[in-house]
Amino acid sequence: MNDADLYWMGQAFAMAQTALYSTAPNPRVGCIIVRDGQVLGSGATQVAGGDHAEIAALKNAQQYGRDVSGSTMYVSLEPCSHHGRTPPCTDAIIAAKPERVVVAMLDPNPKVAGKGLLALKKAGIKVTFGIGVEKALAINPGFVSRMARNRPWVWLKIASSLDGYIALPDGESKWITGTAARGDGQHWRARSCVVLTGLGTVAADNPLLNVRDIQTPRQPVRAIVDTYLNTPESSRIFDGQPVWLFTCREDTEKAKRLADQNVEVIVLPKKGNRVDLNAVLEWMAKRDVNEVHVEAGARLSGAFLEAECVDELLLYMAPKMLGQGLPMASMNPVTSLAQAQHFEYTDVSQIADDLRLTLRHVSHWSKLIKTVSSAPSGFN
């Protein structure tokens, strides 16, 4: 590894970021092809069924008549080595004859999982692995989580006062944070596969929960956790676009009426006094959901935290003191600090007058890092 490798891999990460809203269920990948310090081609993963980043970069170089033999390819994720919706990227790379391929992290898909690295090495191409693993994973935590844990990556979005309240005692919450912070939250909705809330939020705010003011090729599916299937059928969220409603109660007639509004009612087991949230996430993983944006009230937020289903916290804090009100999350208290879930700060940014804090669950993140940073047997 050298400074040039770090720089060009950074450019590959930037390319991957351009596909943040569009590639699900596939990972967001960027590829840069370089020779003698000059870019020959670049590309990012296209929508599912379209070109992967490596193919897009090779086509970009070909478009300008640039021969990539003897070059170095920087790829933010291990090239695929199997036939899926598209042919193996390793075949195209080998045919292009680069001298070297630099890969940030392992592809956790069991159909790849090191086979791509080994195929390139077997073909006589020099392979460098593990450049920028943490940054690479940060672009694709959902894809890795789904492959490694059979569940999507979940972040919990909360807007609160400085003293940790999300609303006044009477429920008034519009608006604790400012316009810029609310607009910033739209980016997080847009990158997710699912925006999830609870019955309480639907009943109190009657939200649409769609992505607004951001150009995105697709809207995330909206989902509701409603243990007893009490969501009013006239709710604005039932606007004809897909909605998943998770419940424990069978009501065939209501489910049929909701189906006419493009709502799928999913009946799952109960855990405690509500829908089993782990079962919700497992169900979503089977539907190829990578990332879930939870935007709910104190009770459901607390339930997600207590079930240890939150992988990341997205907190917007306004410079206001309310004194009392509804808490960020309603949870049972821990009896010792050793029982507390441990998150680590990954970013603190000022968004106009408000602060945005992002934090990751330490153990959840470390497990994913181990998954994508281990070279396959026989690689070294």
N, C-alpha and C positions, 0 to 999 in steps of 0.2 A: 504494500500500500504506500502511495506517495501523495503529495499535494495535488497532482494532476488527477489522480483517481478520485480523490475527494471532491474536487471541483466538478468533474464531468458527471460523477454520480449525482451530485447536487442538481445538475441540469436535467438528468433523467427523472429525478424526483419532481422537478418543476413541470416536466411534461406529464407525469402521472397526475399531478394536481389538476391539469386541464380537463381530465376525465372524471372529476370528482362526482358529478351528478348523473353520469350516463351509463356506466358499465355494468351495474349490478344485473345479475348475480356474479358476474365475473369480477376479478380484482382490477384495480386501477394501476396500470403499469406504464412506465415511460422508458423509452430507449433512445440513446444517442450513439451515433457511429462517428468515430473520430480517427483521423490519421494526421500525424505531424501537427497537432494542435488545431486542425481545421475540422469543422463539422461537415460530414459527408451526407448525413441523413438523420432525421429525427421523427419520432412518432409516439403516439399514445394509443392505448387500447380503445377500440371503437365499441359501439353498442353490441350486446350479445349476438353472436353469429357473424359479426364483422371481423376485421383484421385485428390480430393482437399487436401489441406495440412493436415487436421486432419486425413483423411483416410490414407494418405501416412505415417504419424507418427505412427498411430495405427498398420499399416502393418509392419513398421520398428521394432516396439517393439515385435510384434508377431514373426517376422523372427528370433529374438534372444531368443524366449521363455520367454519374460518378461511379467508378469501380471501387468496391469496398474491400477487395482482397488485400490482406495484410493490415487491415485496420484493427481498431479496438472497439468493441461494442460494450456499452454500459447499459445494463438492464436492471430495473428496480426489483424484479422478481424472477426467480429461476424460469428459464424458457420451458414451455410445455413439451412433453415428449410422447404424447398420446393423441389419438384421433378423438376429438370431441365434436363441437360444432364446426371446427376448423381443423386442418391437418397440423401435424406437429411443427412447432416453430424450430425445433432443433434441426429438422431436415433442411429447412430453408437457410438456417444459419450455416450449417456445414457446407451446403452448396455454394454459399457466398464467399467462403474461405477467408474469414477474418483471422488475424494472427492470434487474437486474444479476446476473451469475453469476461467482463467483470460483472458479477452478480451480487446484489445487495442481500437478498434473503432467500431461504428455501421456500419452495411452493409446498404448502402443507397438504395439498390434494393428494390422497393416497395413490392416485394414478400417476403422479409426478414424483414428489417427495424424494428428490435427489437423482432420479433417473435422467433428468435433463442435463444436470452437471456431468454425470458419468458419460452420457452419450457424446457430449462435446469433447470431453477429455479423450475418450476412446478414438475420436476422429482426428486427434493430434492438435487440437486447439488448446492453447493455454487458457486455463480458467482460474480466475481469482474470485474468491467467495467471502462474503461477510463484510462488505464495505457499506457502512451506514445502516446497520440492521434496525436500530431503534427508529430512525426516521422512515425507513421503508415500512415498518410495521404500523407506524402512526397513520400512514395513508390507507392501510388495509386491515385495520383490526377486526372488522366484521367478517371479512372473508376468511381470515385465519381462524377466528373464533368458531365460525360455523364448521370449518373442516376439522379443527382440533378438539372442540368441545361439544359439537353437535348443538350449538345454540348461537344466536347472534350476539353481537357486541351491543350493549345497552348503555346509553347515557341518559341521565336524569337532568332535565332542565328546570331550574328554579329561579324565579325572580323575587327578590326579597329586600327588605329594609336592612340597614346596618345591624339592627338588633335581631335579625333573623325571622321577621314575620313576613308572610306572603299576602296578608290581607288584614284589614281591621277586624275587630271582634264580630261586626255585623256582616262580614264577608266582602266588603268593598275592597277592590284591588286595582281598579282602573284609574290611573296607571301608577304603579309604584316606580317602575323604571321608565326611562325616557324613550323617545321615538327611535333614536339611534340604536339603543340596546335591543329594542323589539325588532328592528330591522336586521340586526346582526343575527338574531335567533332564527330568522328565515333561512339563512345559509345552512344551519344545522338541520332544519327540517328537510331542505332540498337534498342534502347528501344522504339522508336516511332512506331506507326501504319502507319503513313503517313509522307513522306518527301515532302514538298510543296515548289514550287518556282513559278516564273513568266516568262512570255514570254521574258522579257528583259534579264534575266539571261541565258535562253536557247539559245537565239540568240547570246549573247555576248560570252559565255563560252562553249556552247555545252556540258554540263556536263552529266554524267550518273546518279549522285545523289544516287548511291547505297551504301550499307555498305561494306567497305573494311577493311581488316586486323583485323577483329574481328570475332570470331566464333559465329555464330548466326543461330538458326534453321529456321529462316525465314527472308526474306527481307521485309522491309516496302513497302507499295504501294507508288509509286511516283505520284505526282499531279502537275498540271500546272494551273495557273490562266492566261487565255488568252481571254480577252474580245471579240476580233473580230475574233478569230479562225485563227490566222496568223502563228502559229507555223509550221516551215518547216517539211514536212513529212519525211525528211531524217535525222532529229535530232537523235543524239546518244541515247537519253533517250527512244526512241521508239525501244527497243531491243528485243521485244517479251514478256517481263515480264509486269505485269499489270501496266497501267498508267491511271489516271483519269485526264481528261482535262475539266476544268470549263470555260464556255464561255457564251456569251449572243447572239451569232450569230448562226442561223440555216444554216447548209450546209450539206444536207443529203448525197451527194456524197462523200465529204471529210470525213464525219463521218464514212461512210462505209469502205473507204480505211483504215482509222485509226483503225477501228475495226479488220481488218485483221492483224494488228500488236499488238493486245490485248490492244487497247486504247479505253476506254469508254468516249465518249463525253457527257457531262452533260450540258444542256442549262438551265441557271438560270436567274432570273431577274437582271436588271442593277440597281445600286444605284449610283447616281452621274455619273461619267464617266467610271465606271468599274463594273465587276461582284460584286453582293452583297455578301460581305465576311461572313456576318452572315448567309446568306442562304447556303453558302458553308459548314459552320460548322454544321448547322442543318442537311444538307444532309448527311454529314459524320457520325453524331451521329446515324442516322437511319441505317447506315451500320456498326454499332458497333465499331466505331473508338474511342479509348480512348485518345490517345496522338498524337499531330501533331507537327512536327519539321519544322518550317519555315526557309528557307535559301534562301533569295532573295536579290534583289537590293534595292536601297534607296526608290524608289517609292512604291513598294509593301510593304516593311517594314513599311513605313510611313502610308500607307493605313490601314494596320492591326492595327497599334497603334491608328490612328484617329478613327477607328471603335470600339475601346476598345475591340478588339478581342485577345489581347496579355495578357496571364496570367503570363508568366514568361519570363525574359530576360536572355540570355546566351551570355555574352560578352567576347570576347578574345581581349585583348589589347596588342599591340606590343610596345616596348620601342622605338618608332620612332615618329618624328614630321614631318608632310608633308607640313604644312603651308597652303595649300589649296587642294581642291579635292572634291570628292563626299561625301556627309554627310552620317552618319549612317542611317538616315531616313528623307525623304522629307515630311514635315508636315506643315500645316498651323499653324502660331504662336498662342499661347493662349494670351488672352488680360489681364489676371491676373493670379497670382500664384495659386489662389484658383481653377482655371480651370485645372491645371496640374494633370495628372495622377500620383498617388503616388505608388512607388515601394519600397520594403525594401530589403536590402542585406541579403542573406541567406548564402553566402559563397564567400570568396576571396582566391584563390589559385594560387600559381606560377606554371606554366607549362613550364619548361625549362626557356627560356628568357621572356616568355609572362605571362600575368595575365589572369586568368579566373574569371569573376565575375558572380554570379547568383543572380537574384533579382526576387521577387514575387510581383504581383499586390496586394496591401494590401486588398482592399475590396473584390476582387474575392476570395482570400485565406480565409478571415474571414468568408465568407458565407459558404464555404465548411467545415470549422472547426465546425461551428454551426450545420451543417447537421449531422456530424458523432459523435458528442460528447454529444448529448442529449439522455439520457436514456429513454426507452419507458414508456408509462403510465403503472403504476402498477408494475414497476420493483423494486422500493425502498420500 
